[in-house]
Amino acid sequence: FAAQRHVLTYMEDAVSQLLENREDISQYGIARFFTEYFNSVRQGTHILFREFSFVQATPHNRASFLRTFWRCFRTVGKNGGKYSYLLTAQEYHCLLQLLCPDFPMELTQKAARIVLMDDAMDCLISFSDFLFAFQIQFYYSEFLESVAAIYQDLLAGKNPNTVIVPTSSSGQHRQRQPPNDCNPLEGVEASLFYQCLESLCDRSKYSCPPSALVKEMLSSAQRMTFYGFLMALAKDQGINRALGALPDKGDLFLDPAMDQELEKLVAQVSGLSVSGPASSSADTANVPVRNSPRINSPWKPLHHRRKMDAESEGSNEETDSSEN
């Protein structure tokens, strides 16, 4: 159970942060620190502002990052009630870096290529298309690397059983050469492709899509191209539900809990801004203060922010924040 849930990974990370921030933690106590740390792991907020090597370290971390990205930026897809905002891969990458500063551009490009199926990285992509493609690319990254190798071997008439499943968890993703899909009507035989993928899923220690869903997907086609397969994975709502990080596409822009909190904050800010100028200082003191719920997050991001604040205080340079 401990290995399946990656308990050791979280224990090592908690102890590392405890040692790094022991002076701050000593004010609150070790027991409270561990309570808040594992509460944040349970809530999925522990990945906020963390390094990419930690964000991709476990399936739970990846699912938490996907869910956080959706909740933070789902309004990007809205435009006056219509879901029509389009962004480039570079712009989506900037959003990802707001949550994970060292998130690799390569993964963003691979996700965009699932939608675009070519190298036109400056093309505009809808939020929903990018999100579901990004989910497949990010969560099943190692699986897709092996699928690409299997596909190339099948195209070349080689035995794909010699494919080596990736074993590195260092977070360094090697460059994947796009398979040759010049003739989209060709591809490889779907039944043989599935046999190879079934064997891959049986021996892989990394996350793979449910074999039954992959079989159902490939059984409806005689031949399949690599990017056709990736697009089918991204659009399959059964795989999306099995992964459990994102809602169905029809509910993608709905998040009642978050909307309710946002409405409370807007009402609070609006109330203070209206009553502030017309009220005296005595009246202002009587305005009730509403405490917004606190979301627990790891200590490391707070530590980084304090260091950044200290560095900014010693600098006289001004930056133009309007560009961000």
C-alpha positions in Angstrom: 0.0 0.0 0.0 2.8 2.4 0.9 4.5 1.9 -2.4 1.3 2.1 -4.4 0.4 5.4 -2.7 4.0 6.7 -2.9 4.0 7.4 0.9 7.8 7.4 1.0 7.9 10.2 -1.7 5.8 12.4 0.5 7.6 11.5 3.7 10.9 12.4 2.2 9.5 15.7 0.8 7.9 16.6 4.1 11.2 16.0 6.0 13.2 17.9 3.4 10.9 20.9 3.8 10.9 20.5 7.6 14.7 20.8 7.6 14.8 23.6 5.1 12.3 25.7 7.0 13.0 24.6 10.6 13.3 28.1 12.0 9.8 29.1 10.8 8.2 25.7 11.7 9.6 25.8 15.2 7.1 28.6 15.9 4.2 26.3 15.2 5.4 22.9 16.0 6.4 19.8 14.0 3.0 18.1 14.6 1.1 21.0 13.1 3.5 21.1 10.1 3.0 17.4 9.2 -0.8 17.8 9.7 -0.9 20.8 7.3 1.5 19.1 4.8 -0.5 15.9 4.5 -3.8 17.9 4.4 -2.4 19.8 1.4 -1.5 16.4 -0.2 -5.0 15.2 0.3 -6.5 18.4 -1.0 -4.2 18.5 -4.0 -2.8 21.9 -3.2 0.7 20.6 -2.4 1.9 20.9 -6.0 1.4 24.7 -6.1 4.6 26.6 -7.2 6.7 23.5 -6.8 9.5 22.3 -9.1 8.6 20.2 -12.0 10.5 17.1 -10.7 8.0 17.0 -7.8 4.9 17.9 -9.8 5.4 14.9 -12.0 6.8 12.6 -9.3 3.6 10.6 -8.6 0.2 10.0 -10.4 -1.6 11.9 -7.6 0.7 14.9 -8.1 0.0 14.8 -11.8 -3.8 14.6 -11.3 -3.6 17.3 -8.7 -1.7 19.6 -11.1 -4.2 18.9 -13.9 -7.2 19.7 -11.6 -5.5 22.9 -10.3 -4.7 24.1 -13.8 -8.3 23.6 -14.8 -9.8 25.3 -11.8 -7.4 28.3 -12.0 -7.7 28.9 -15.7 -11.1 27.5 -16.8 -12.4 31.1 -17.2 -9.8 31.5 -20.0 -12.3 29.5 -22.2 -15.1 32.0 -21.5 -15.9 35.1 -23.5 -19.1 36.8 -22.5 -20.7 33.5 -21.8 -19.4 31.9 -25.0 -16.4 29.6 -24.8 -14.4 31.2 -27.6 -11.1 32.4 -26.2 -8.2 30.9 -28.2 -4.5 30.9 -27.2 -1.2 29.7 -28.7 0.9 27.0 -27.2 3.3 29.6 -25.9 0.5 31.4 -24.1 -0.7 28.1 -22.5 2.9 27.5 -21.4 2.9 30.8 -19.6 -0.2 29.8 -17.7 1.4 26.5 -16.7 4.5 28.3 -15.5 2.4 30.4 -13.2 1.8 27.2 -11.3 5.1 25.5 -11.9 7.9 28.0 -12.9 10.2 25.4 -14.5 7.5 23.5 -16.4 9.2 22.3 -19.6 8.1 23.8 -22.9 8.6 20.5 -24.6 5.6 19.0 -22.9 3.4 21.9 -23.8 4.5 21.6 -27.5 3.7 17.9 -27.5 0.2 18.5 -26.1 -0.4 21.2 -28.7 0.8 18.9 -31.5 -1.9 16.4 -30.5 -4.5 19.0 -31.4 -2.7 20.5 -34.4 -0.9 17.4 -35.7 1.8 19.4 -37.2 4.5 21.9 -36.2 2.4 25.0 -36.5 3.0 26.0 -32.9 1.7 29.5 -33.4 -1.8 28.4 -34.3 -4.6 29.2 -31.8 -6.1 26.4 -29.7 -9.3 26.4 -27.6 -9.0 25.8 -23.9 -10.9 22.5 -23.9 -8.9 21.1 -26.8 -5.6 22.0 -25.2 -6.7 20.8 -21.7 -7.7 17.3 -22.7 -4.7 16.9 -24.9 -2.5 18.2 -22.2 -4.0 15.7 -19.7 -3.1 12.8 -21.9 0.4 14.0 -22.7 1.2 15.0 -19.1 -0.4 12.1 -17.1 0.6 9.3 -19.5 4.0 10.8 -20.6 6.1 7.7 -20.3 3.4 5.5 -21.8 3.3 7.8 -24.9 7.1 7.7 -25.3 6.9 3.9 -25.6 3.8 4.1 -27.9 5.8 6.3 -30.2 8.6 3.8 -30.4 6.2 0.9 -31.0 4.5 2.8 -33.8 7.8 3.6 -35.5 8.8 -0.1 -35.3 5.5 -1.2 -36.8 5.9 1.3 -39.6 9.4 -0.1 -40.3 8.3 -3.7 -40.1 10.3 -4.4 -37.0 9.5 -6.4 -33.9 8.1 -3.9 -31.3 8.6 -6.4 -28.5 12.1 -5.1 -28.1 10.8 -1.6 -27.0 12.3 -0.5 -23.7 9.9 1.0 -21.2 11.2 4.3 -19.8 12.5 3.9 -16.3 13.8 7.4 -15.4 11.8 9.5 -13.0 14.2 12.4 -13.0 11.7 14.6 -14.9 13.9 14.9 -17.9 11.8 14.1 -21.0 13.7 13.1 -24.0 12.8 14.6 -27.4 10.2 12.5 -29.2 10.6 12.4 -32.9 7.1 12.8 -34.4 6.1 9.6 -36.2 5.7 9.7 -39.9 2.1 10.4 -40.4 2.5 11.9 -43.9 -0.2 9.6 -45.2 -3.0 9.7 -42.6 -4.9 6.9 -44.5 -2.1 4.4 -43.9 -0.9 4.2 -40.3 -0.5 0.8 -38.9 -2.9 -2.1 -38.5 -5.1 -1.3 -35.5 -5.4 -4.9 -34.2 -1.7 -5.5 -34.2 -1.2 -2.0 -32.7 -3.5 -3.0 -29.8 -1.7 -6.3 -29.2 1.6 -4.4 -28.8 -0.1 -1.8 -26.5 -1.7 -4.5 -24.4 1.7 -6.1 -23.9 3.2 -2.7 -23.0 0.5 -2.0 -20.4 1.1 -5.4 -18.8 4.8 -4.8 -18.2 4.9 -1.1 -17.6 5.3 0.3 -14.1 4.0 3.7 -15.2 0.4 4.8 -15.6 -1.4 3.5 -18.7 -4.9 4.0 -20.0 -7.3 1.2 -19.2 -6.7 -1.6 -21.7 -10.4 -2.3 -22.2 -11.0 1.3 -23.3 -8.0 1.3 -25.6 -9.2 -2.0 -27.2 -12.7 -0.5 -27.7 -11.1 2.6 -29.3 -8.9 0.6 -31.7 -11.5 -2.0 -32.6 -13.6 0.6 -34.4 -10.8 1.2 -36.9 -8.8 -0.9 -39.3 -5.7 1.3 -39.4 -4.5 3.9 -37.0 -2.0 6.7 -37.1 0.0 7.8 -34.1 -1.5 11.3 -33.8 -4.9 9.8 -34.6 -4.5 7.5 -31.6 -3.4 10.4 -29.3 -6.4 12.5 -30.4 -8.7 9.6 -29.8 -7.3 9.2 -26.3 -7.8 12.9 -25.6 -11.4 12.9 -26.7 -12.4 9.6 -25.0 -14.6 10.6 -22.0 -14.2 7.1 -20.6 -10.5 7.5 -20.2 -11.1 11.0 -18.8 -13.4 9.5 -16.1 -11.0 6.7 -15.3 -8.2 9.3 -14.7 -10.5 11.3 -12.5 -8.8 14.7 -12.6 -11.1 16.7 -14.9 -14.9 16.8 -15.3 -16.7 15.7 -18.5 -16.3 18.1 -21.4 -19.9 19.4 -21.0 -19.1 20.4 -17.4 -15.7 21.8 -18.1 -16.6 25.4 -17.4 -18.7 24.6 -14.3 -17.2 24.7 -10.8 -19.9 25.6 -8.3 -17.7 25.5 -5.3 -15.1 27.8 -6.8 -17.8 30.1 -8.3 -19.4 30.5 -4.9 -16.1 31.5 -3.2 -15.4 34.0 -6.0 -18.9 35.5 -5.6 -18.2 35.9 -1.9 -14.9 37.6 -2.5 -16.4 39.9 -5.2 -19.3 40.9 -2.9 -16.9 41.5 -0.1 -14.6 43.7 -2.2 -17.6 45.6 -3.7 -19.2 46.2 -0.3 -16.0 47.6 1.1 -15.3 49.8 -1.9 -18.9 51.3 -1.9 -19.1 51.9 1.9 -15.5 53.0 2.3 -15.5 56.6 0.8 -18.9 57.5 2.3 -18.2 56.2 5.8 -16.2 57.8 8.5 -13.3 56.0 10.1 -15.6 55.1 13.0 -18.2 53.5 10.7 -15.5 51.7 8.8 -14.2 50.1 12.0 -17.7 48.6 12.5 -17.7 46.8 9.1 -17.6 43.1 9.7 -14.5 41.3 8.4 -15.1 38.1 6.6 -12.4 35.6 6.6 -11.9 33.7 3.4 -11.1 30.0 3.7 -7.4 29.3 3.9 -6.0 26.7 1.5 -3.0 24.9 3.0 0.1 24.7 0.8 3.6 23.4 1.4 6.1 25.5 3.2 8.6 25.6 0.3 6.6 28.0 -1.9 6.3 30.4 1.1 10.0 30.1 1.7 10.7 30.9 -2.0 8.4 33.9 -1.9 10.1 35.3 1.2 13.5 35.0 -0.5 12.1 36.7 -3.6 10.7 39.5 -1.5 14.1 39.9 0.2 15.8 40.1 -3.1 13.3 42.6 -4.6 13.8 44.9 -1.6 17.5 45.2 -2.4 16.9 46.0 -6.0 16.2 49.5 -7.4 15.2 48.2 -10.8 11.6 48.6 -11.9 9.7 46.1 -14.1 6.8 46.7 -16.3 4.1 44.3 -14.9 1.7 45.2 -17.7 3.5 42.8 -19.9 2.7 39.8 -17.7 
